Amino acid sequence: MFKGMGDMAKMMKTAKEMQEKMGEMQEGLANITVVGESGAGLVKATATAKGELTALDIDPSIFHPDEKEVVEDLILAAVKDAQAKAADRSQREMSKLTEGLGLPADMKLPF
């Protein structure tokens, strides 16, 4: 009976450590930036690893009134690229956390 209590205490300690590290990681993700691009770099979208769009850079050479739809498509593609990179980076950071705690690398967190 006492052995089970020790295991439970160890699990609770591990859970608390994981919660603290998750909080630290979430804060860290807000400080990591990724840049998505489209149109060979004519449009660049910068986002945090949490997926928050923070900047948009558009080369002035693409501003032609008759190409409005092309510009919109390039902007959308750059934003989607930045979001995909943010999700990838977030997952890599999460994998580092789970591996550091001895959990399977492919474990999905938060639960």
N, CA, C and O atoms as CSV, one atom per row, in Angstrom:
chain,resi,resn,atom,element,x,y,z
A,1,MET,N,N,0.826,-1.195,0.000
A,1,MET,CA,C,0.000,0.000,0.000
A,1,MET,C,C,0.867,1.255,0.000
A,1,MET,O,O,0.574,2.207,-0.723
A,2,PHE,N,N,1.925,1.269,0.797
A,2,PHE,CA,C,2.777,2.448,0.852
A,2,PHE,C,C,3.566,2.626,-0.430
A,2,PHE,O,O,3.882,3.751,-0.818
A,3,LYS,N,N,3.892,1.505,-1.101
A,3,LYS,CA,C,4.613,1.604,-2.369
A,3,LYS,C,C,3.782,2.392,-3.385
A,3,LYS,O,O,4.307,3.225,-4.124
A,4,GLY,N,N,2.503,2.117,-3.406
A,4,GLY,CA,C,1.609,2.835,-4.314
A,4,GLY,C,C,1.561,4.322,-4.018
A,4,GLY,O,O,1.450,5.142,-4.930
A,5,MET,N,N,1.645,4.666,-2.741
A,5,MET,CA,C,1.640,6.078,-2.347
A,5,MET,C,C,2.908,6.774,-2.829
A,5,MET,O,O,2.870,7.927,-3.258
A,6,GLY,N,N,4.049,6.054,-2.752
A,6,GLY,CA,C,5.304,6.624,-3.238
A,6,GLY,C,C,5.257,6.868,-4.727
A,6,GLY,O,O,5.730,7.893,-5.217
A,7,ASP,N,N,4.676,5.907,-5.454
A,7,ASP,CA,C,4.533,6.069,-6.895
A,7,ASP,C,C,3.627,7.248,-7.217
A,7,ASP,O,O,3.880,8.000,-8.158
A,8,MET,N,N,2.572,7.401,-6.432
A,8,MET,CA,C,1.635,8.510,-6.645
A,8,MET,C,C,2.326,9.837,-6.369
A,8,MET,O,O,2.138,10.802,-7.110
A,9,ALA,N,N,3.116,9.891,-5.317
A,9,ALA,CA,C,3.836,11.125,-4.995
A,9,ALA,C,C,4.828,11.468,-6.100
A,9,ALA,O,O,4.989,12.634,-6.459
A,10,LYS,N,N,5.485,10.453,-6.634
A,10,LYS,CA,C,6.431,10.674,-7.733
A,10,LYS,C,C,5.697,11.177,-8.976
A,10,LYS,O,O,6.177,12.079,-9.663
A,11,MET,N,N,4.529,10.588,-9.261
A,11,MET,CA,C,3.736,11.036,-10.412
A,11,MET,C,C,3.291,12.481,-10.230
A,11,MET,O,O,3.322,13.268,-11.176
A,12,MET,N,N,2.877,12.829,-9.015
A,12,MET,CA,C,2.426,14.191,-8.749
A,12,MET,C,C,3.581,15.182,-8.902
A,12,MET,O,O,3.400,16.278,-9.433
A,13,LYS,N,N,4.757,14.793,-8.435
A,13,LYS,CA,C,5.929,15.653,-8.573
A,13,LYS,C,C,6.273,15.845,-10.044
A,13,LYS,O,O,6.563,16.956,-10.487
A,14,THR,N,N,6.237,14.738,-10.799
A,14,THR,CA,C,6.528,14.808,-12.232
A,14,THR,C,C,5.499,15.678,-12.945
A,14,THR,O,O,5.853,16.469,-13.820
A,15,ALA,N,N,4.229,15.534,-12.575
A,15,ALA,CA,C,3.170,16.352,-13.189
A,15,ALA,C,C,3.385,17.825,-12.884
A,15,ALA,O,O,3.201,18.673,-13.757
A,16,LYS,N,N,3.769,18.133,-11.665
A,16,LYS,CA,C,4.011,19.535,-11.287
A,16,LYS,C,C,5.196,20.098,-12.071
A,16,LYS,O,O,5.147,21.232,-12.545
A,17,GLU,N,N,6.270,19.298,-12.208
A,17,GLU,CA,C,7.434,19.735,-12.985
A,17,GLU,C,C,7.041,19.981,-14.435
A,17,GLU,O,O,7.463,20.964,-15.044
A,18,MET,N,N,6.225,19.076,-14.984
A,18,MET,CA,C,5.801,19.221,-16.368
A,18,MET,C,C,4.967,20.486,-16.528
A,18,MET,O,O,5.124,21.212,-17.510
A,19,GLN,N,N,4.086,20.754,-15.575
A,19,GLN,CA,C,3.252,21.955,-15.640
A,19,GLN,C,C,4.123,23.212,-15.616
A,19,GLN,O,O,3.877,24.151,-16.373
A,20,GLU,N,N,5.132,23.233,-14.754
A,20,GLU,CA,C,6.030,24.385,-14.683
A,20,GLU,C,C,6.803,24.559,-15.978
A,20,GLU,O,O,6.936,25.671,-16.487
A,21,LYS,N,N,7.310,23.456,-16.506
A,21,LYS,CA,C,8.071,23.529,-17.762
A,21,LYS,C,C,7.181,23.917,-18.926
A,21,LYS,O,O,7.623,24.619,-19.836
A,22,MET,N,N,5.927,23.469,-18.911
A,22,MET,CA,C,4.982,23.863,-19.964
A,22,MET,C,C,4.763,25.375,-19.923
A,22,MET,O,O,4.736,26.029,-20.966
A,23,GLY,N,N,4.609,25.922,-18.730
A,23,GLY,CA,C,4.425,27.363,-18.591
A,23,GLY,C,C,5.627,28.126,-19.104
A,23,GLY,O,O,5.484,29.134,-19.797
A,24,GLU,N,N,6.827,27.642,-18.760
A,24,GLU,CA,C,8.048,28.280,-19.246
A,24,GLU,C,C,8.148,28.185,-20.763
A,24,GLU,O,O,8.539,29.142,-21.432
A,25,MET,N,N,7.786,27.010,-21.300
A,25,MET,CA,C,7.861,26.826,-22.740
A,25,MET,C,C,6.878,27.759,-23.454
A,25,MET,O,O,7.214,28.358,-24.476
A,26,GLN,N,N,5.661,27.879,-22.910
A,26,GLN,CA,C,4.664,28.759,-23.528
A,26,GLN,C,C,5.165,30.196,-23.564
A,26,GLN,O,O,4.969,30.898,-24.556
A,27,GLU,N,N,5.813,30.638,-22.483
A,27,GLU,CA,C,6.384,31.980,-22.468
A,27,GLU,C,C,7.496,32.094,-23.510
A,27,GLU,O,O,7.604,33.104,-24.205
A,28,GLY,N,N,8.312,31.060,-23.610
A,28,GLY,CA,C,9.408,31.050,-24.582
A,28,GLY,C,C,8.911,31.102,-26.009
A,28,GLY,O,O,9.533,31.747,-26.853
A,29,LEU,N,N,7.787,30.427,-26.303
A,29,LEU,CA,C,7.241,30.418,-27.660
A,29,LEU,C,C,6.852,31.827,-28.114
A,29,LEU,O,O,6.898,32.137,-29.305
A,30,ALA,N,N,6.475,32.662,-27.172
A,30,ALA,CA,C,6.102,34.030,-27.526
A,30,ALA,C,C,7.321,34.844,-27.949
A,30,ALA,O,O,7.179,35.876,-28.605
A,31,ASN,N,N,8.521,34.388,-27.576
A,31,ASN,CA,C,9.753,35.105,-27.913
A,31,ASN,C,C,10.465,34.538,-29.131
A,31,ASN,O,O,11.434,35.131,-29.606
A,32,ILE,N,N,10.011,33.411,-29.641
A,32,ILE,CA,C,10.612,32.799,-30.835
A,32,ILE,C,C,9.834,33.299,-32.045
A,32,ILE,O,O,8.603,33.265,-32.049
A,33,THR,N,N,10.537,33.761,-33.064
A,33,THR,CA,C,9.849,34.219,-34.270
A,33,THR,C,C,10.239,33.361,-35.463
A,33,THR,O,O,11.347,32.829,-35.542
A,34,VAL,N,N,9.303,33.243,-36.379
A,34,VAL,CA,C,9.515,32.554,-37.647
A,34,VAL,C,C,9.049,33.489,-38.753
A,34,VAL,O,O,8.203,34.355,-38.530
A,35,VAL,N,N,9.607,33.310,-39.946
A,35,VAL,CA,C,9.230,34.151,-41.085
A,35,VAL,C,C,8.736,33.260,-42.206
A,35,VAL,O,O,9.452,32.370,-42.667
A,36,GLY,N,N,7.503,33.503,-42.646
A,36,GLY,CA,C,6.940,32.810,-43.797
A,36,GLY,C,C,7.086,33.700,-45.013
A,36,GLY,O,O,6.995,34.924,-44.920
A,37,GLU,N,N,7.315,33.068,-46.162
A,37,GLU,CA,C,7.517,33.842,-47.391
A,37,GLU,C,C,6.656,33.309,-48.523
A,37,GLU,O,O,6.234,32.152,-48.526
A,38,SER,N,N,6.411,34.185,-49.479
A,38,SER,CA,C,5.775,33.783,-50.731
A,38,SER,C,C,6.282,34.694,-51.831
A,38,SER,O,O,6.853,35.753,-51.572
A,39,GLY,N,N,6.064,34.263,-53.062
A,39,GLY,CA,C,6.503,35.072,-54.204
A,39,GLY,C,C,8.002,35.295,-54.198
A,39,GLY,O,O,8.471,36.399,-54.473
A,40,ALA,N,N,8.763,34.241,-53.884
A,40,ALA,CA,C,10.235,34.316,-53.852
A,40,ALA,C,C,10.720,35.438,-52.925
A,40,ALA,O,O,11.697,36.124,-53.222
A,41,GLY,N,N,10.022,35.610,-51.805
A,41,GLY,CA,C,10.430,36.595,-50.817
A,41,GLY,C,C,9.828,37.973,-51.000
A,41,GLY,O,O,10.163,38.892,-50.253
A,42,LEU,N,N,8.945,38.140,-51.978
A,42,LEU,CA,C,8.322,39.450,-52.176
A,42,LEU,C,C,7.376,39.805,-51.038
A,42,LEU,O,O,7.181,40.981,-50.727
A,43,VAL,N,N,6.790,38.786,-50.418
A,43,VAL,CA,C,5.914,38.990,-49.268
A,43,VAL,C,C,6.435,38.115,-48.137
A,43,VAL,O,O,6.643,36.914,-48.305
A,44,LYS,N,N,6.644,38.748,-46.970
A,44,LYS,CA,C,7.130,38.025,-45.798
A,44,LYS,C,C,6.210,38.316,-44.623
A,44,LYS,O,O,5.847,39.464,-44.366
A,45,ALA,N,N,5.839,37.255,-43.915
A,45,ALA,CA,C,5.009,37.377,-42.725
A,45,ALA,C,C,5.814,36.838,-41.545
A,45,ALA,O,O,6.354,35.733,-41.605
A,46,THR,N,N,5.889,37.620,-40.482
A,46,THR,CA,C,6.601,37.201,-39.280
A,46,THR,C,C,5.575,36.882,-38.200
A,46,THR,O,O,4.617,37.627,-37.990
A,47,ALA,N,N,5.796,35.752,-37.516
A,47,ALA,CA,C,4.888,35.327,-36.459
A,47,ALA,C,C,5.696,34.762,-35.300
A,47,ALA,O,O,6.844,34.351,-35.468
A,48,THR,N,N,5.079,34.748,-34.125
A,48,THR,CA,C,5.710,34.075,-32.996
A,48,THR,C,C,5.472,32.574,-33.161
A,48,THR,O,O,4.622,32.157,-33.948
A,49,ALA,N,N,6.223,31.768,-32.417
A,49,ALA,CA,C,6.027,30.317,-32.472
A,49,ALA,C,C,4.664,29.928,-31.900
A,49,ALA,O,O,4.230,28.786,-32.055
A,50,LYS,N,N,3.993,30.863,-31.245
A,50,LYS,CA,C,2.632,30.626,-30.777
A,50,LYS,C,C,1.618,30.867,-31.896
A,50,LYS,O,O,0.432,30.581,-31.736
A,51,GLY,N,N,2.091,31.394,-33.034
A,51,GLY,CA,C,1.220,31.611,-34.180
A,51,GLY,C,C,0.668,33.021,-34.305
A,51,GLY,O,O,-0.167,33.277,-35.173
A,52,GLU,N,N,1.113,33.934,-33.464
A,52,GLU,CA,C,0.627,35.312,-33.519
A,52,GLU,C,C,1.381,36.080,-34.599
A,52,GLU,O,O,2.606,36.181,-34.541
A,53,LEU,N,N,0.673,36.615,-35.571
A,53,LEU,CA,C,1.277,37.400,-36.640
A,53,LEU,C,C,1.776,38.718,-36.056
A,53,LEU,O,O,1.010,39.447,-35.427
A,54,THR,N,N,3.069,39.030,-36.263
A,54,THR,CA,C,3.639,40.235,-35.671
A,54,THR,C,C,4.085,41.256,-36.700
A,54,THR,O,O,4.200,42.437,-36.375
A,55,ALA,N,N,4.340,40.836,-37.930
A,55,ALA,CA,C,4.793,41.785,-38.948
A,55,ALA,C,C,4.489,41.253,-40.338
A,55,ALA,O,O,4.374,40.047,-40.557
A,56,LEU,N,N,4.363,42.177,-41.259
A,56,LEU,CA,C,4.137,41.847,-42.663
A,56,LEU,C,C,5.013,42.778,-43.489
A,56,LEU,O,O,4.944,43.998,-43.337
A,57,ASP,N,N,5.835,42.208,-44.362
A,57,ASP,CA,C,6.734,43.003,-45.203
A,57,ASP,C,C,6.410,42.708,-46.660
A,57,ASP,O,O,6.476,41.560,-47.099
A,58,ILE,N,N,6.059,43.752,-47.407
A,58,ILE,CA,C,5.672,43.587,-48.808
A,58,ILE,C,C,6.587,44.437,-49.680
A,58,ILE,O,O,6.699,45.649,-49.498
A,59,ASP,N,N,7.229,43.780,-50.622
A,59,ASP,CA,C,8.090,44.493,-51.567
A,59,ASP,C,C,7.207,45.400,-52.420
A,59,ASP,O,O,6.216,44.934,-52.981
A,60,PRO,N,N,7.548,46.696,-52.531
A,60,PRO,CA,C,6.699,47.636,-53.273
A,60,PRO,C,C,6.561,47.300,-54.760
A,60,PRO,O,O,5.642,47.794,-55.414
A,61,SER,N,N,7.432,46.490,-55.293
A,61,SER,CA,C,7.359,46.181,-56.731
A,61,SER,C,C,6.102,45.393,-57.103
A,61,SER,O,O,5.772,45.298,-58.285
A,62,ILE,N,N,5.402,44.831,-56.134
A,62,ILE,CA,C,4.225,44.027,-56.481
A,62,ILE,C,C,2.924,44.834,-56.488
A,62,ILE,O,O,1.854,44.284,-56.746
A,63,PHE,N,N,3.013,46.127,-56.207
A,63,PHE,CA,C,1.808,46.947,-56.169
A,63,PHE,C,C,1.441,47.490,-57.545
A,63,PHE,O,O,1.834,48.592,-57.927
A,64,HIS,N,N,0.693,46.701,-58.260
A,64,HIS,CA,C,0.133,47.112,-59.542
A,64,HIS,C,C,-1.377,46.928,-59.431
A,64,HIS,O,O,-1.843,45.841,-59.090
A,65,PRO,N,N,-2.144,47.977,-59.716
A,65,PRO,CA,C,-3.600,47.903,-59.535
A,65,PRO,C,C,-4.252,46.704,-60.226
A,65,PRO,O,O,-5.225,46.153,-59.710
A,66,ASP,N,N,-3.736,46.297,-61.372
A,66,ASP,CA,C,-4.362,45.194,-62.091
A,66,ASP,C,C,-3.955,43.820,-61.546
A,66,ASP,O,O,-4.424,42.793,-62.037
A,67,GLU,N,N,-3.087,43.802,-60.536
A,67,GLU,CA,C,-2.651,42.533,-59.953
A,67,GLU,C,C,-3.066,42.413,-58.484
A,67,GLU,O,O,-2.381,41.767,-57.691
A,68,LYS,N,N,-4.182,43.034,-58.130
A,68,LYS,CA,C,-4.654,43.023,-56.752
A,68,LYS,C,C,-4.846,41.600,-56.225
A,68,LYS,O,O,-4.439,41.305,-55.102
A,69,GLU,N,N,-5.446,40.728,-57.001
A,69,GLU,CA,C,-5.687,39.357,-56.555
A,69,GLU,C,C,-4.385,38.595,-56.346
A,69,GLU,O,O,-4.294,37.772,-55.435
A,70,VAL,N,N,-3.381,38.852,-57.168
A,70,VAL,CA,C,-2.085,38.198,-57.021
A,70,VAL,C,C,-1.456,38.611,-55.694
A,70,VAL,O,O,-0.930,37.773,-54.961
A,71,VAL,N,N,-1.513,39.906,-55.389
A,71,VAL,CA,C,-0.950,40.414,-54.131
A,71,VAL,C,C,-1.686,39.789,-52.951
A,71,VAL,O,O,-1.050,39.362,-51.988
A,72,GLU,N,N,-3.003,39.729,-53.009
A,72,GLU,CA,C,-3.770,39.121,-51.922
A,72,GLU,C,C,-3.385,37.655,-51.735
A,72,GLU,O,O,-3.243,37.183,-50.607
A,73,ASP,N,N,-3.218,36.941,-52.842
A,73,ASP,CA,C,-2.822,35.533,-52.760
A,73,ASP,C,C,-1.423,35.377,-52.157
A,73,ASP,O,O,-1.180,34.461,-51.371
A,74,LEU,N,N,-0.508,36.274,-52.530
A,74,LEU,CA,C,0.846,36.213,-51.976
A,74,LEU,C,C,0.848,36.489,-50.474
A,74,LEU,O,O,1.562,35.834,-49.715
A,75,ILE,N,N,0.047,37.458,-50.057
A,75,ILE,CA,C,-0.050,37.775,-48.632
A,75,ILE,C,C,-0.610,36.573,-47.870
A,75,ILE,O,O,-0.070,36.175,-46.838
A,76,LEU,N,N,-1.680,36.009,-48.380
A,76,LEU,CA,C,-2.290,34.854,-47.739
A,76,LEU,C,C,-1.304,33.682,-47.665
A,76,LEU,O,O,-1.219,33.004,-46.641
A,77,ALA,N,N,-0.567,33.449,-48.742
A,77,ALA,CA,C,0.412,32.357,-48.762
A,77,ALA,C,C,1.524,32.588,-47.749
A,77,ALA,O,O,1.960,31.644,-47.089
A,78,ALA,N,N,1.991,33.822,-47.612
A,78,ALA,CA,C,3.053,34.126,-46.643
A,78,ALA,C,C,2.555,33.930,-45.213
A,78,ALA,O,O,3.278,33.403,-44.368
A,79,VAL,N,N,1.336,34.348,-44.946
A,79,VAL,CA,C,0.768,34.186,-43.604
A,79,VAL,C,C,0.603,32.691,-43.294
A,79,VAL,O,O,0.938,32.245,-42.197
A,80,LYS,N,N,0.100,31.936,-44.240
A,80,LYS,CA,C,-0.059,30.495,-44.027
A,80,LYS,C,C,1.295,29.820,-43.815
A,80,LYS,O,O,1.411,28.913,-42.991
A,81,ASP,N,N,2.307,30.249,-44.543
A,81,ASP,CA,C,3.652,29.694,-44.390
A,81,ASP,C,C,4.189,30.003,-42.995
A,81,ASP,O,O,4.779,29.136,-42.350
A,82,ALA,N,N,3.986,31.228,-42.531
A,82,ALA,CA,C,4.438,31.601,-41.186
A,82,ALA,C,C,3.704,30.789,-40.126
A,82,ALA,O,O,4.316,30.356,-39.149
A,83,GLN,N,N,2.408,30.579,-40.303
A,83,GLN,CA,C,1.644,29.803,-39.327
A,83,GLN,C,C,2.103,28.347,-39.303
A,83,GLN,O,O,2.194,27.744,-38.234
A,84,ALA,N,N,2.391,27.786,-40.466
A,84,ALA,CA,C,2.873,26.404,-40.532
A,84,ALA,C,C,4.230,26.288,-39.849
A,84,ALA,O,O,4.475,25.328,-39.119
A,85,LYS,N,N,5.114,27.254,-40.080
A,85,LYS,CA,C,6.425,27.239,-39.441
A,85,LYS,C,C,6.301,27.422,-37.935
A,85,LYS,O,O,7.052,26.822,-37.167
A,86,ALA,N,N,5.350,28.253,-37.516
A,86,ALA,CA,C,5.129,28.462,-36.084
A,86,ALA,C,C,4.647,27.164,-35.432
A,86,ALA,O,O,5.110,26.806,-34.349
A,87,ALA,N,N,3.730,26.467,-36.081
A,87,ALA,CA,C,3.228,25.205,-35.538
A,87,ALA,C,C,4.340,24.167,-35.466
A,87,ALA,O,O,4.433,23.418,-34.494
A,88,ASP,N,N,5.183,24.123,-36.492
A,88,ASP,CA,C,6.305,23.186,-36.511
A,88,ASP,C,C,7.284,23.499,-35.391
A,88,ASP,O,O,7.732,22.594,-34.686
A,89,ARG,N,N,7.614,24.758,-35.223
A,89,ARG,CA,C,8.565,25.154,-34.182
A,89,ARG,C,C,7.999,24.866,-32.801
A,89,ARG,O,O,8.714,24.401,-31.913
A,90,SER,N,N,6.720,25.141,-32.624
A,90,SER,CA,C,6.062,24.869,-31.352
A,90,SER,C,C,6.130,23.376,-31.033
A,90,SER,O,O,6.405,22.996,-29.895
A,91,GLN,N,N,5.880,22.537,-32.029
A,91,GLN,CA,C,5.925,21.094,-31.832
A,91,GLN,C,C,7.334,20.632,-31.491
A,91,GLN,O,O,7.507,19.744,-30.656
A,92,ARG,N,N,8.348,21.225,-32.129
A,92,ARG,CA,C,9.736,20.856,-31.818
A,92,ARG,C,C,10.084,21.231,-30.384
A,92,ARG,O,O,10.749,20.468,-29.683
A,93,GLU,N,N,9.636,22.406,-29.947
A,93,GLU,CA,C,9.887,22.826,-28.571
A,93,GLU,C,C,9.179,21.891,-27.592
A,93,GLU,O,O,9.727,21.552,-26.543
A,94,MET,N,N,7.970,21.480,-27.938
A,94,MET,CA,C,7.205,20.568,-27.097
A,94,MET,C,C,7.917,19.218,-27.005
A,94,MET,O,O,7.943,18.601,-25.941
A,95,SER,N,N,8.488,18.765,-28.108
A,95,SER,CA,C,9.213,17.489,-28.117
A,95,SER,C,C,10.422,17.554,-27.191
A,95,SER,O,O,10.724,16.594,-26.483
A,96,LYS,N,N,11.112,18.694,-27.202
A,96,LYS,CA,C,12.251,18.857,-26.293
A,96,LYS,C,C,11.798,18.717,-24.839
A,96,LYS,O,O,12.477,18.096,-24.021
A,97,LEU,N,N,10.645,19.301,-24.534
A,97,LEU,CA,C,10.116,19.246,-23.180
A,97,LEU,C,C,9.770,17.814,-22.790
A,97,LEU,O,O,10.160,17.354,-21.718
A,98,THR,N,N,9.047,17.111,-23.643
A,98,THR,CA,C,8.635,15.750,-23.300
A,98,THR,C,C,9.838,14.828,-23.179
A,98,THR,O,O,9.879,13.979,-22.288
A,99,GLU,N,N,10.818,14.983,-24.064
A,99,GLU,CA,C,12.019,14.153,-23.976
A,99,GLU,C,C,12.783,14.439,-22.694
A,99,GLU,O,O,13.317,13.521,-22.072
A,100,GLY,N,N,12.840,15.702,-22.295
A,100,GLY,CA,C,13.532,16.084,-21.074
A,100,GLY,C,C,12.884,15.506,-19.828
A,100,GLY,O,O,13.545,15.319,-18.806
A,101,LEU,N,N,11.596,15.225,-19.912
A,101,LEU,CA,C,10.879,14.646,-18.776
A,101,LEU,C,C,10.820,13.122,-18.869
A,101,LEU,O,O,10.222,12.461,-18.019
A,102,GLY,N,N,11.448,12.575,-19.910
A,102,GLY,CA,C,11.437,11.126,-20.064
A,102,GLY,C,C,10.149,10.590,-20.658
A,102,GLY,O,O,9.860,9.398,-20.544
A,103,LEU,N,N,9.372,11.456,-21.292
A,103,LEU,CA,C,8.121,11.032,-21.927
A,103,LEU,C,C,8.384,10.727,-23.396
A,103,LEU,O,O,9.380,11.195,-23.948
A,104,PRO,N,N,7.516,9.952,-24.042
A,104,PRO,CA,C,7.715,9.668,-25.460
A,104,PRO,C,C,7.747,10.954,-26.278
A,104,PRO,O,O,6.959,11.867,-26.030
A,105,ALA,N,N,8.648,11.031,-27.245
A,105,ALA,CA,C,8.826,12.233,-28.058
A,105,ALA,C,C,7.557,12.603,-28.828
A,105,ALA,O,O,7.313,13.780,-29.089
A,106,ASP,N,N,6.752,11.604,-29.190
A,106,ASP,CA,C,5.557,11.890,-29.980
A,106,ASP,C,C,4.305,12.104,-29.120
A,106,ASP,O,O,3.190,12.146,-29.640
A,107,MET,N,N,4.496,12.239,-27.806
A,107,MET,CA,C,3.369,12.478,-26.918
A,107,MET,C,C,2.818,13.883,-27.167
A,107,MET,O,O,3.569,14.858,-27.206
A,108,LYS,N,N,1.526,13.970,-27.332
A,108,LYS,CA,C,0.888,15.246,-27.629
A,108,LYS,C,C,0.545,15.970,-26.335
A,108,LYS,O,O,-0.198,15.452,-25.501
A,109,LEU,N,N,1.097,17.184,-26.174
A,109,LEU,CA,C,0.810,18.020,-25.009
A,109,LEU,C,C,0.304,19.362,-25.493
A,109,LEU,O,O,0.685,19.755,-26.595
A,110,PRO,N,N,-0.512,20.091,-24.776
A,110,PRO,CA,C,-1.162,19.614,-23.568
A,110,PRO,C,C,-2.165,18.529,-23.902
A,110,PRO,O,O,-2.610,18.397,-25.042
A,111,PHE,N,N,-2.510,17.758,-22.888
A,111,PHE,CA,C,-3.331,16.561,-23.070
A,111,PHE,C,C,-4.646,16.839,-23.703
A,111,PHE,O,O,-5.436,15.919,-23.914
